[in-house]
């Protein structure tokens, strides 16, 4: 019985600053992303975040249109969301969010 209850616990990621839930572990697409300040995770969905203005940014994988994403509670910049990828091989990132590992913490682990 205890194993069943433990399996039902939803593993989530929170803003490191205020604890606001921003994504679920199950929404990780890739853990192999690099941000300016270290490792980052690509998520299919993020919640409780606000988008900044669109801008074109040259990233390691080429030119993309992105928006910075901010915690909806405390305003901390947590990462960015891909709006448009100019390279065909990068199109899978469109609509997905990158959260920097040092800006998020685990909950229910």
WOSULDA-V272146 format. One record per pair of residues at least 12 apart in sequence whose C-alpha atoms are under 8 Angstrom apart, sorted by the first residue. I is the first residue (numbers start at 1). J is the second residue. D is the distance in whole Angstrom. If there is no record, write none. Layout:
BEGIN
I & J & D
I & J & D
END
This chain:
BEGIN
9 & 108 & 7
10 & 24 & 7
10 & 25 & 8
10 & 108 & 7
11 & 24 & 6
11 & 25 & 6
11 & 26 & 8
11 & 106 & 7
11 & 107 & 6
11 & 108 & 5
11 & 109 & 6
12 & 24 & 4
12 & 25 & 5
12 & 106 & 6
12 & 107 & 5
12 & 108 & 7
13 & 25 & 7
13 & 104 & 6
13 & 105 & 5
13 & 106 & 5
13 & 107 & 6
14 & 104 & 5
14 & 105 & 5
14 & 106 & 6
14 & 107 & 7
15 & 71 & 7
15 & 76 & 8
15 & 78 & 7
15 & 103 & 6
15 & 104 & 5
15 & 105 & 6
16 & 102 & 8
16 & 103 & 5
16 & 104 & 5
16 & 105 & 5
17 & 74 & 8
17 & 76 & 7
17 & 103 & 8
18 & 73 & 7
18 & 74 & 6
19 & 105 & 8
20 & 48 & 7
20 & 71 & 7
20 & 72 & 8
20 & 73 & 7
21 & 47 & 7
21 & 48 & 7
22 & 46 & 6
22 & 47 & 5
22 & 48 & 5
22 & 49 & 7
22 & 71 & 8
23 & 43 & 8
23 & 45 & 7
23 & 46 & 5
23 & 47 & 6
24 & 46 & 8
27 & 43 & 5
27 & 44 & 5
27 & 45 & 6
28 & 41 & 7
28 & 42 & 6
28 & 43 & 4
28 & 44 & 6
29 & 41 & 8
29 & 42 & 5
29 & 43 & 5
29 & 44 & 6
30 & 42 & 5
30 & 43 & 7
33 & 98 & 8
35 & 100 & 7
37 & 100 & 8
38 & 100 & 7
38 & 101 & 7
38 & 102 & 8
39 & 100 & 6
39 & 101 & 6
39 & 102 & 8
40 & 98 & 6
40 & 99 & 6
40 & 100 & 4
40 & 101 & 5
41 & 98 & 6
41 & 99 & 6
41 & 100 & 6
41 & 101 & 7
42 & 96 & 7
42 & 97 & 6
42 & 98 & 4
42 & 99 & 7
43 & 96 & 6
43 & 97 & 5
43 & 98 & 6
43 & 99 & 7
44 & 95 & 8
44 & 96 & 5
44 & 97 & 6
45 & 96 & 6
45 & 97 & 7
46 & 97 & 7
48 & 71 & 6
48 & 72 & 5
48 & 73 & 8
49 & 69 & 6
49 & 70 & 5
49 & 71 & 5
49 & 72 & 5
50 & 69 & 6
50 & 70 & 5
50 & 71 & 6
50 & 72 & 6
51 & 67 & 6
51 & 68 & 6
51 & 69 & 5
51 & 70 & 6
51 & 81 & 8
52 & 67 & 5
52 & 68 & 5
52 & 69 & 6
52 & 70 & 7
53 & 67 & 6
53 & 68 & 7
54 & 66 & 6
54 & 67 & 5
54 & 68 & 8
54 & 83 & 8
55 & 67 & 6
61 & 90 & 8
62 & 86 & 8
62 & 87 & 7
63 & 85 & 7
63 & 86 & 6
63 & 87 & 8
64 & 82 & 7
64 & 83 & 7
64 & 84 & 6
64 & 85 & 5
64 & 86 & 6
65 & 82 & 6
65 & 83 & 5
65 & 84 & 5
65 & 85 & 6
66 & 80 & 6
66 & 81 & 5
66 & 82 & 5
66 & 83 & 5
66 & 84 & 7
67 & 80 & 5
67 & 81 & 5
67 & 82 & 7
67 & 83 & 7
68 & 80 & 4
68 & 81 & 6
69 & 81 & 7
78 & 99 & 6
78 & 100 & 6
78 & 103 & 6
78 & 104 & 7
79 & 97 & 7
79 & 98 & 5
79 & 99 & 4
79 & 100 & 6
80 & 97 & 6
80 & 98 & 5
80 & 99 & 7
81 & 94 & 8
81 & 95 & 6
81 & 96 & 6
81 & 97 & 4
81 & 98 & 6
82 & 94 & 5
82 & 95 & 5
82 & 96 & 6
82 & 97 & 6
83 & 95 & 6
83 & 96 & 8
END
